């Protein structure tokens, strides 16, 4: 079974796994700044290779966002996304302040995974919005 650890991936492997998993490409400059600022980060490795990851970012007291849930295509469908979310949510429940708002943006049918951890769709009461620079 691949090893899961609370760790931050290196920028190069982070960028590569995002694209391999079908997530949007990010900049090397952004990764160099953003990854060390993660509130919590999880890596899943097989023989040292990053095959899965996830992060929580935010201010640590009021707002947190689950981001970068990614699993290499060869490893998808084997429960790694659920393992990553469980590890992240364990950290959120252990460390976040009461009434912290934890959000995420679910692509496609991924909301089904996140619902297992208590997340709920907010539409039509609210609409998610995003500005990409």
C-alpha positions in Angstrom: 0.0 0.0 0.0 1.4 3.4 -0.9 2.7 5.5 2.1 0.8 8.6 3.1 2.5 11.3 5.1 1.9 14.8 6.3 4.4 16.5 4.0 4.6 19.1 1.3 5.6 18.0 -2.2 8.5 19.6 -4.0 7.4 22.3 -6.5 8.4 20.3 -9.6 6.6 17.1 -8.6 3.6 19.1 -7.5 3.3 20.8 -10.8 3.7 17.5 -12.7 1.1 15.6 -10.7 -1.5 18.4 -11.1 -1.2 18.2 -14.8 -1.0 14.4 -14.9 -4.2 14.2 -12.7 -6.1 16.5 -15.1 -5.9 19.6 -12.9 -5.0 23.0 -14.4 -1.3 23.9 -14.8 0.1 26.3 -12.2 3.3 28.4 -12.4 6.6 27.4 -10.9 6.8 30.9 -9.3 3.4 30.4 -7.6 4.3 26.9 -6.4 7.5 28.2 -4.9 5.6 30.7 -2.9 2.4 28.8 -2.2 3.5 25.3 -1.2 5.5 26.4 1.9 2.5 28.5 3.0 0.2 25.4 3.1 -1.7 25.1 6.3 -1.6 21.3 5.9 -0.3 19.1 3.1 -0.5 15.4 2.4 1.7 13.3 0.1 1.1 9.7 -1.1 4.2 8.0 -2.4 5.1 4.7 -3.9 8.8 3.9 -4.0 9.5 7.6 -3.5 7.4 8.8 -6.4 4.6 11.2 -5.6 1.3 9.5 -6.8 -1.2 11.5 -4.7 -1.5 14.8 -2.8 -3.8 17.2 -1.2 -3.5 20.5 0.7 -5.4 22.8 3.0 -4.7 26.5 2.6 -6.1 29.6 4.4 -5.6 31.9 7.4 -5.8 29.1 9.9 -8.4 30.6 12.1 -11.4 31.7 10.1 -11.2 30.3 6.6 -9.6 27.2 5.1 -9.8 25.8 1.6 -9.2 22.2 0.5 -7.1 22.3 -2.7 -4.9 20.2 -5.0 -6.6 16.8 -4.4 -4.8 14.9 -7.1 -4.0 11.2 -7.8 -1.9 10.0 -10.7 -4.0 8.3 -13.4 -2.5 4.8 -12.8 -3.6 5.0 -9.2 -7.1 6.5 -9.6 -10.1 4.4 -8.4 -8.2 2.7 -5.6 -9.3 4.9 -2.7 -6.3 7.2 -2.6 -8.5 10.3 -2.9 -10.5 9.2 0.1 -7.3 8.5 2.1 -6.0 12.0 1.3 -9.2 13.6 2.3 -9.4 11.6 5.5 -5.9 12.7 6.5 -6.6 16.4 5.7 -10.0 16.4 7.4 -8.4 14.7 10.5 -6.0 17.6 10.7 -8.8 20.2 10.2 -10.9 18.7 12.9 -7.9 18.4 15.3 -6.4 21.9 14.7 -9.0 24.3 13.3 -10.9 26.7 15.5 -14.6 26.3 16.2 -16.8 27.8 13.4 -14.0 27.8 10.9 -15.4 27.8 7.4 -13.9 25.1 5.3 -14.5 25.3 1.5 -13.5 23.7 -1.7 -14.4 23.7 -5.4 -15.5 20.3 -6.6 -14.8 19.5 -10.3 -17.3 17.2 -12.1 -18.7 14.5 -9.9 -16.0 14.9 -7.2 -18.6 16.4 -4.9 -19.7 12.8 -4.1 -16.3 12.2 -2.5 -16.4 15.5 -0.5 -20.0 14.9 0.7 -18.6 11.8 2.6 -16.7 14.3 4.7 -19.6 16.6 5.5 -19.3 19.1 2.6 -22.6 20.2 1.0 -23.4 21.9 -2.3 -24.3 25.6 -1.7 -26.2 26.4 -4.8 -28.7 27.9 -5.3 -28.3 29.9 -2.0 -24.8 30.8 -3.0 -22.6 30.5 -6.1 -18.9 29.8 -6.2 -16.8 32.3 -8.1 -13.2 32.3 -9.3 -10.8 34.8 -10.8 -7.8 33.2 -12.6 -4.9 35.6 -13.2 
